[in-house]
Amino acid sequence: MIFGRKEEMEILKAAYESADSQFVAIYGRRRVGKTFLVRETFAGKIDFQHAGVAKGGQSVQIAAFVDSLREQGAEVRNVPKNWIEAFSLLKDRIKKSRAKKKVVFLDELSWMAAGKSGLLNALEFFWNSWASARKDVLLIVSSSATSWMLNKIVCDKGGFYHRLNHRIGLRPFTLAECKDFASRSRLSMSKDEILRAYMVFGGVPYYWTLLKRGDSIMQNVDRLCFQKNGELKDELDYLLRSLFAKPEPYLSIVLALGKSKQGLSRSEIIKEAHLSPGGDVSTMLKELAACEYIREYLPFGKKKKESVYQLVDPFVLFYLRFMEKSSTDEHFMQNNVQAAKVMAWEGLAFEMVCLLHVPQMKEALGIAGVATEVSSWRCQANEDLDVAGHQIDLLIDRSDNLINICEMKYSSSPYVVKKKDALEWYKRVQDFLTVTKTGKSVIITLVTPYGLKWGEHASVVQKTLILDDLFR
């Protein structure tokens, strides 16, 4: 059974019911549910489907394609020499189908197009000269190589230019969608447990399907991530190797960013990851961002060339923090649930969850329809200006002349603002106003699961968001 994805399913169903042939591209990071979405939406209605072979060359890809044709009823005597001939066989298969709409699903298209195989030229010819002229073909292509899909299909300026009818960028679940998934899967999880699971697994649907009913979140994490045969024990290596032909420099970037909470500039990444300067670095950063492992953001008041890159994938962050270093302890989370290192990670992981739910935060603040710029800000200490070194991880710059400076604090009970907090937050705001010279008013906004406990120093907080607000 499929959960969520209502909008995406409606797009696919509308394409199926269209009076004309339709071409749909689906992209999104690995494990996000692209294949599952298509198969569930068109259960029993897919006329032909095929998935590319990882790391297979042209001859392997064509042979696998022919094998899929044979398995699905086509009579093929000889293996074609090229993709043009292979798609000619697909045409014959479609012509013989009696289905009202012939659904053709080509999965992991980037693998099919390995090397200089001519796959894209053949696909272009198949669609532009034949399938699009019919009224009964629904062609769906998909790939986990998100950047490749965007460059080669979605934003192509050549043969595919303006040929797509629909593009579907499939993203990880939100907290609300994970709550729906947990409920329908009878996982019996409270919102706090869903939050804790999200802090480890993010919103990747595949990871959530691995959760075992009756086990605590810590038990599930230990079983999947730390036990000898845990299904996610080698996940990071698998993810990168399945996406990139040469994963080593990508891993170097991820490792470098994993050491910096605030993120790094392009030049800092080159230095920390020991990479050679050049266009390849920009391409790799773009590809990692397209797969949503990292994000590129512009610090408040900075120019485009001063962009910062930050690792934002919860599972990758968890992997780098603990799984690389604690692989010998098969009950790591259960044994360290109260340890300082785990509690410190919880604070950072909660901040990341907040960064991934800014639209929900804006709705809770009543500014969903207000134009905003979401960024962070950092400054170096400056004695002349009496400014201390600061980092603001999330600020929402609003067109209604206000700025929400968000303080994100993980706590299992109502948060108590200490004197140290109040002084630090007040100083941070004053230094922000001094350095940026903004004329906008600033609102200190506390984001914490169970709200604010009123006390002597609580008045420094002007707005509070709670866990329920992140589940909108």
Phi and psi in degrees as a GROMACS rama.xvg file:
@    title "Ramachandran Plot"
@    xaxis  label "Phi"
@    yaxis  label "Psi"
@TYPE xy
-93.5387  142.913  ILE-2
-116.793  141.755  PHE-3
64.7918  -149.577  GLY-4
56.9251  27.2424  ARG-5
-62.6213  -44.784  LYS-6
-63.5912  -43.0371  GLU-7
-66.2862  -38.9895  GLU-8
-65.7806  -36.9175  MET-9
-64.693  -37.6052  GLU-10
-63.1603  -45.5266  ILE-11
-65.499  -41.4632  LEU-12
-66.3079  -38.3815  LYS-13
-64.578  -38.0935  ALA-14
-64.1159  -38.1743  ALA-15
-66.4335  -38.219  TYR-16
-84.1537  -7.05306  GLU-17
-60.5795  149.556  SER-18
-78.6264  -7.2748  ALA-19
-120.553  165.407  ASP-20
-64.8181  148.16  SER-21
-132.646  145.645  GLN-22
-123.232  118.828  PHE-23
-123.528  133.502  VAL-24
-113.449  130.816  ALA-25
-119.615  130.24  ILE-26
-140.045  160.87  TYR-27
158.415  160.698  GLY-28
-61.1248  159.56  ARG-29
-60.9297  145.661  ARG-30
78.9369  3.73576  ARG-31
-85.1739  -11.039  VAL-32
105.236  25.5363  GLY-33
-65.8184  -50.607  LYS-34
-63.5929  -42.2078  THR-35
-61.6513  -40.1461  PHE-36
-58.788  -47.8604  LEU-37
-67.4718  -45.8955  VAL-38
-66.1778  -36.7716  ARG-39
-74.2471  -38.9605  GLU-40
-65.3236  -37.8074  THR-41
-116.129  38.939  PHE-42
-56.1099  121.406  ALA-43
80.0734  -0.0390371  GLY-44
-116.955  -2.0735  LYS-45
-78.2153  120.05  ILE-46
-79.104  -37.2751  ASP-47
-151.243  134.137  PHE-48
-138.69  146.191  GLN-49
-153.144  144.194  HIS-50
-120.502  137.831  ALA-51
-62.9269  160.169  GLY-52
-100.625  126.14  VAL-53
-59.4685  128.512  ALA-54
62.0003  21.5683  LYS-55
-92.6744  139.697  GLY-56
-77.8008  -174.015  GLY-57
-58.4216  -46.9328  GLN-58
-63.5013  -38.6588  SER-59
-66.6749  -43.5348  VAL-60
-63.3619  -44.5771  GLN-61
-67.4047  -41.2131  ILE-62
-61.4922  -41.1189  ALA-63
-66.2844  -39.183  ALA-64
-61.3746  -44.9173  PHE-65
-63.9448  -38.6679  VAL-66
-61.445  -41.0682  ASP-67
-63.9547  -39.9911  SER-68
-60.5487  -45.9209  LEU-69
-64.0644  -43.4183  ARG-70
-61.6419  -28.6493  GLU-71
-104.571  27.3037  GLN-72
100.482  -4.0057  GLY-73
-81.627  145.639  ALA-74
-97.3567  107.633  GLU-75
-123.696  118.409  VAL-76
-89.3439  -45.1286  ARG-77
-120.603  142.01  ASN-78
-71.4994  126.821  VAL-79
-64.9522  157.382  PRO-80
-83.7812  -23.673  LYS-81
-150.66  177.54  ASN-82
-72.3867  -29.1845  TRP-83
-59.4742  -46.4365  ILE-84
-66.6394  -36.2263  GLU-85
-63.9128  -42.1008  ALA-86
-72.4321  -24.1367  PHE-87
-63.8388  -37.8534  SER-88
-65.5105  -36.6386  LEU-89
-65.124  -38.8083  LEU-90
-58.082  -44.907  LYS-91
-60.6085  -40.526  ASP-92
-62.4556  -42.9174  ARG-93
-67.5049  -41.237  ILE-94
-59.0484  -32.2696  LYS-95
-85.1156  -8.80589  LYS-96
-76.1319  142.25  SER-97
-100.666  3.58082  ARG-98
-65.0371  146.172  ALA-99
-60.3261  -45.683  LYS-100
-126.306  123.523  LYS-101
-85.2291  104.95  LYS-102
-87.4824  117.378  VAL-103
-114.142  120.234  VAL-104
-118.85  112.483  PHE-105
-107.605  106.647  LEU-106
-97.1369  151.493  ASP-107
49.7848  56.0472  GLU-108
-61.2766  -33.4938  LEU-109
-63.1612  -33.996  SER-110
-68.9624  -39.6337  TRP-111
-61.118  -30.7046  MET-112
-92.612  21.1333  ALA-113
-54.4407  136.526  ALA-114
64.8603  -153.114  GLY-115
-98.2341  62.942  LYS-116
-84.3762  -18.7461  SER-117
81.2433  9.58536  GLY-118
-59.7091  -45.8123  LEU-119
-65.407  -39.4026  LEU-120
-63.1813  -41.0356  ASN-121
-67.8021  -40.0691  ALA-122
-64.8508  -42.248  LEU-123
-59.7043  -45.4453  GLU-124
-64.9777  -42.5476  PHE-125
-58.8418  -44.2988  PHE-126
-78.1903  -52.6933  TRP-127
-67.7896  -36.4447  ASN-128
-97.7412  -11.8905  SER-129
-135.39  -64.1286  TRP-130
-64.346  -41.5612  ALA-131
-66.63  -22.0419  SER-132
-79.4972  -15.9728  ALA-133
-85.8236  178.174  ARG-134
-113.066  -0.639749  LYS-135
-127.424  21.7877  ASP-136
-113.923  129.862  VAL-137
-115.378  103.137  LEU-138
-95.7404  122.585  LEU-139
-119.95  124.171  ILE-140
-117.943  146.889  VAL-141
-146.959  153.134  SER-142
-162.566  148.071  SER-143
-84.2552  -14.6269  SER-144
-79.1195  79.6432  ALA-145
-57.6287  -45.9019  THR-146
-61.7661  -40.2251  SER-147
-61.4437  -44.203  TRP-148
-62.8564  -41.7773  MET-149
-65.6027  -42.3194  LEU-150
-74.9231  -42.0835  ASN-151
-90.2348  -27.1194  LYS-152
-119.591  -61.8913  ILE-153
-65.7559  -46.8324  VAL-154
-107.63  19.0463  CYS-155
-63.732  138.601  ASP-156
-101.127  5.54714  LYS-157
-102.26  -123.741  GLY-158
-66.4701  -21.4448  GLY-159
-97.2783  3.44411  PHE-160
-60.8698  121.669  TYR-161
61.2735  22.5674  HIS-162
-95.9873  -22.6061  ARG-163
-71.7526  137.787  LEU-164
-88.971  -34.1608  ASN-165
-146.677  145.368  HIS-166
-125.414  131.182  ARG-167
-122.6  110.056  ILE-168
-92.8621  106.727  GLY-169
-87.077  123.389  LEU-170
-111.073  161.684  ARG-171
-59.5575  159.171  PRO-172
-64.6232  151.752  PHE-173
-84.101  174.912  THR-174
-59.0568  -42.0395  LEU-175
-62.4147  -40.2462  ALA-176
-69.4987  -34.8623  GLU-177
-66.8098  -35.5205  CYS-178
-63.0102  -42.9461  LYS-179
-64.0216  -42.772  ASP-180
-61.0785  -45.8361  PHE-181
-62.4823  -40.869  ALA-182
-64.0943  -47.6495  SER-183
-71.6032  -22.8124  ARG-184
-90.3433  3.23779  SER-185
55.173  45.3564  ARG-186
-85.1886  -13.001  LEU-187
52.0447  56.2034  SER-188
-109.79  134.327  MET-189
-74.7433  168.456  SER-190
-62.1733  -36.0924  LYS-191
-64.3841  -40.8353  ASP-192
-67.7165  -37.6793  GLU-193
-63.7234  -41.7023  ILE-194
-60.1294  -45.9308  LEU-195
-64.7171  -38.1162  ARG-196
-66.5844  -38.7507  ALA-197
-65.1753  -34.3297  TYR-198
-63.7348  -24.4809  MET-199
-96.1459  -50.9468  VAL-200
-99.0992  -7.91887  PHE-201
62.4715  -153.472  GLY-202
-106.986  27.96  GLY-203
-76.4489  113.723  VAL-204
-54.569  -40.6803  PRO-205
-58.0517  -41.9467  TYR-206
-62.3326  -37.4361  TYR-207
-70.4005  -27.3427  TRP-208
-69.9497  -16.0272  THR-209
-86.729  -10.5135  LEU-210
-67.9049  138.272  LEU-211
-103.393  126.109  LYS-212
-61.6191  141.036  ARG-213
92.0934  -14.3769  GLY-214
-99.6099  148.642  ASP-215
-71.8851  168.167  SER-216
-60.213  -42.0846  ILE-217
-63.6135  -39.5256  MET-218
-64.0013  -42.7204  GLN-219
-62.922  -43.5123  ASN-220
-62.6483  -44.4535  VAL-221
-62.0121  -43.5148  ASP-222
-64.4851  -41.8396  ARG-223
-83.3238  -32.9863  LEU-224
-108.924  -26.292  CYS-225
-117.939  -22.9933  PHE-226
-69.4842  154.407  GLN-227
-51.3019  -43.3837  LYS-228
-107.118  27.4865  ASN-229
-58.2418  137.066  GLY-230
-65.312  -21.0575  GLU-231
-111.064  10.6713  LEU-232
-60.9441  -37.7957  LYS-233
-112.901  29.117  ASP-234
-64.1826  -41.3014  GLU-235
-62.357  -44.7155  LEU-236
-61.7983  -41.5957  ASP-237
-63.8869  -43.7297  TYR-238
-60.3784  -48.7739  LEU-239
-70.0516  -39.7002  LEU-240
-70.569  -26.7463  ARG-241
-79.9567  -18.3746  SER-242
-99.335  -34.6588  LEU-243
-125.035  134.733  PHE-244
-62.9043  -35.8849  ALA-245
-123.022  86.3517  LYS-246
-76.204  -14.7799  PRO-247
-58.1647  -48.2002  GLU-248
-66.545  -31.1547  PRO-249
-64.7559  -42.6497  TYR-250
-62.8686  -38.2942  LEU-251
-61.5295  -39.8057  SER-252
-65.4893  -45.9995  ILE-253
-60.6399  -43.9575  VAL-254
-64.0233  -40.1721  LEU-255
-64.2565  -44.9999  ALA-256
-68.6581  -29.3199  LEU-257
-65.5308  -17.0212  GLY-258
-91.0207  -6.28925  LYS-259
-122.071  113.795  SER-260
-64.6639  -38.5988  LYS-261
-82.3983  -19.5533  GLN-262
101.658  172.259  GLY-263
-134.361  151.45  LEU-264
-76.932  170.264  SER-265
-58.9487  -44.8122  ARG-266
-65.7513  -36.8998  SER-267
-67.0398  -37.4543  GLU-268
-63.5331  -44.416  ILE-269
-58.1615  -41.6585  ILE-270
-70.0423  -48.7622  LYS-271
-71.0387  -32.4613  GLU-272
-92.236  -1.1585  ALA-273
57.0463  50.1506  HIS-274
-106.303  158.377  LEU-275
-84.0234  134.881  SER-276
-61.4347  148.48  PRO-277
152.208  177.244  GLY-278
-63.9783  -26.7947  GLY-279
-60.4732  -34.2051  ASP-280
-64.0696  -45.5725  VAL-281
-61.3891  -40.0613  SER-282
-64.0861  -44.9106  THR-283
-63.8048  -40.3655  MET-284
-64.5289  -40.7405  LEU-285
-62.2751  -41.9758  LYS-286
-67.5933  -41.5951  GLU-287
-65.3324  -35.6298  LEU-288
-69.7814  -38.887  ALA-289
-62.9853  -33.6378  ALA-290
-83.0472  -0.521251  CYS-291
66.4128  26.1363  GLU-292
-82.7884  -31.9581  TYR-293
-128.672  166.503  ILE-294
-129.013  147.122  ARG-295
-103.798  128.607  GLU-296
-139.129  157.142  TYR-297
-103.983  113.637  LEU-298
-56.492  148.966  PRO-299
-53.2695  127.093  PHE-300
80.6026  5.4125  GLY-301
-100.538  165.76  LYS-302
-95.8921  166.48  LYS-303
-53.2901  -40.67  LYS-304
-67.9111  -9.40741  LYS-305
-102.398  22.5926  GLU-306
-58.4667  151.041  SER-307
-121.467  142.92  VAL-308
-111.293  135.073  TYR-309
-133.686  135.898  GLN-310
-74.0935  124.118  LEU-311
-125.299  -4.10545  VAL-312
-76.3991  117.588  ASP-313
-56.8859  -43.6898  PRO-314
-66.4274  -42.0191  PHE-315
-63.1465  -40.6121  VAL-316
-62.1195  -42.5448  LEU-317
-65.0005  -42.5899  PHE-318
-58.0259  -48.0434  TYR-319
-69.7274  -33.0205  LEU-320
-72.698  -40.5947  ARG-321
-125.886  -41.1828  PHE-322
-69.5033  -32.6104  MET-323
-69.0183  -31.1319  GLU-324
-103.873  -13.1187  LYS-325
-124.928  31.7204  SER-326
-69.3679  -16.3639  SER-327
-85.532  -16.4661  THR-328
-97.3904  105.31  ASP-329
-75.4955  -7.85139  GLU-330
-124.848  40.9519  HIS-331
-56.6744  -50.1259  PHE-332
-67.9618  -40.503  MET-333
-67.0738  -33.3889  GLN-334
-79.7875  -16.8171  ASN-335
-125.033  20.585  ASN-336
-58.5526  -29.6876  VAL-337
-105.566  6.73529  GLN-338
-70.0094  149.183  ALA-339
-60.9812  -36.5841  ALA-340
-67.2446  -34.4842  LYS-341
-73.5834  -40.8169  VAL-342
-64.8487  -36.1626  MET-343
-66.6149  -40.7423  ALA-344
-62.7663  -39.5968  TRP-345
-57.1353  -40.2893  GLU-346
-63.0682  -44.4911  GLY-347
-68.8068  -40.6412  LEU-348
-65.4006  -37.8598  ALA-349
-64.584  -40.2063  PHE-350
-57.992  -40.8922  GLU-351
-66.3067  -39.8479  MET-352
-60.0096  -40.5008  VAL-353
-63.7629  -42.6835  CYS-354
-61.6033  -29.9318  LEU-355
-84.8616  -2.80073  LEU-356
-128.61  36.1409  HIS-357
-61.2164  -40.7138  VAL-358
-57.9973  -38.753  PRO-359
-66.9629  -38.6174  GLN-360
-65.149  -40.7528  MET-361
-63.3234  -40.1324  LYS-362
-62.1374  -42.3202  GLU-363
-66.0525  -30.0487  ALA-364
-80.8806  -6.91377  LEU-365
79.3538  23.0157  GLY-366
-124.252  27.6348  ILE-367
-57.7846  -31.753  ALA-368
-96.8283  4.53825  GLY-369
-93.0696  134.58  VAL-370
-64.9216  130.689  ALA-371
-138.619  159.241  THR-372
-121.179  123.76  GLU-373
-101.849  127.019  VAL-374
-155.281  -171.542  SER-375
-129.945  -179.105  SER-376
-154.205  140.18  TRP-377
-145.445  151.704  ARG-378
-146.165  155.048  CYS-379
-88.5463  155.79  GLN-380
-62.9577  141.431  ALA-381
-140.311  106.013  ASN-382
-64.9838  -36.7027  GLU-383
-61.6922  -36.6864  ASP-384
-93.1208  -1.564  LEU-385
56.9967  45.4882  ASP-386
-114.498  130.262  VAL-387
-87.9797  163.216  ALA-388
-71.202  131.009  GLY-389
-136.46  157.597  HIS-390
-138.053  124.202  GLN-391
-112.912  114.787  ILE-392
-76.4761  -26.8865  ASP-393
-148.71  120.369  LEU-394
-133.425  143.134  LEU-395
-113.676  106.439  ILE-396
-89.2383  114.544  ASP-397
-103.946  147.337  ARG-398
-73.8243  -9.79981  SER-399
-91.5341  23.7602  ASP-400
73.5406  25.1541  ASN-401
-126.527  156.995  LEU-402
-131.88  122.376  ILE-403
-89.0486  115.39  ASN-404
-95.6148  114.524  ILE-405
-97.3823  124.643  CYS-406
-103.897  116.984  GLU-407
-107.5  116.304  MET-408
-128.995  121.389  LYS-409
-84.8569  131.637  TYR-410
-155.046  144.766  SER-411
-89.6627  5.74642  SER-412
-148.889  169.871  SER-413
-51.517  135.308  PRO-414
-77.685  133.74  TYR-415
-101.485  117.665  VAL-416
-78.3372  116.606  VAL-417
-85.8896  164.484  LYS-418
-57.926  -38.5501  LYS-419
-62.0323  -41.7479  LYS-420
-60.2403  -51.0765  ASP-421
-59.1987  -44.7271  ALA-422
-65.804  -42.4276  LEU-423
-64.5657  -45.4585  GLU-424
-66.666  -40.2848  TRP-425
-63.9112  -44.8866  TYR-426
-63.946  -39.619  LYS-427
-61.1151  -42.569  ARG-428
-65.8986  -45.0532  VAL-429
-62.638  -41.8503  GLN-430
-68.1056  -35.3492  ASP-431
-62.2777  -44.3691  PHE-432
-66.3721  -37.5225  LEU-433
-67.2422  -46.8968  THR-434
-73.9813  -44.8673  VAL-435
-82.0293  -22.5973  THR-436
58.2739  27.8796  LYS-437
-70.0897  145.558  THR-438
-95.492  2.79043  GLY-439
-81.4497  154.346  LYS-440
-80.1814  146.524  SER-441
-113.065  134.208  VAL-442
-115.95  117.213  ILE-443
-75.0536  118.369  ILE-444
-117.573  117.72  THR-445
-93.7454  126.725  LEU-446
-113.224  113.322  VAL-447
-151.42  141.612  THR-448
-53.6656  -43.9136  PRO-449
-114.685  23.3189  TYR-450
81.522  -173.53  GLY-451
-102.908  131.871  LEU-452
-90.8593  121.784  LYS-453
-68.7345  135.436  TRP-454
-161.537  -167.195  GLY-455
-58.8595  -35.2419  GLU-456
-110.028  7.79488  HIS-457
-70.1668  -19.6606  ALA-458
-67.0189  -13.6958  SER-459
-66.1934  -24.0287  VAL-460
-85.8728  127.702  VAL-461
-102.537  -19.907  GLN-462
-148.881  139.978  LYS-463
-127.264  132.32  THR-464
-114.513  142.697  LEU-465
-119.583  -179.082  ILE-466
-58.2595  -41.3989  LEU-467
-55.6665  -33.259  ASP-468
-68.1816  -31.9321  ASP-469
-74.3565  -18.0094  LEU-470
-91.1185  8.40142  PHE-471
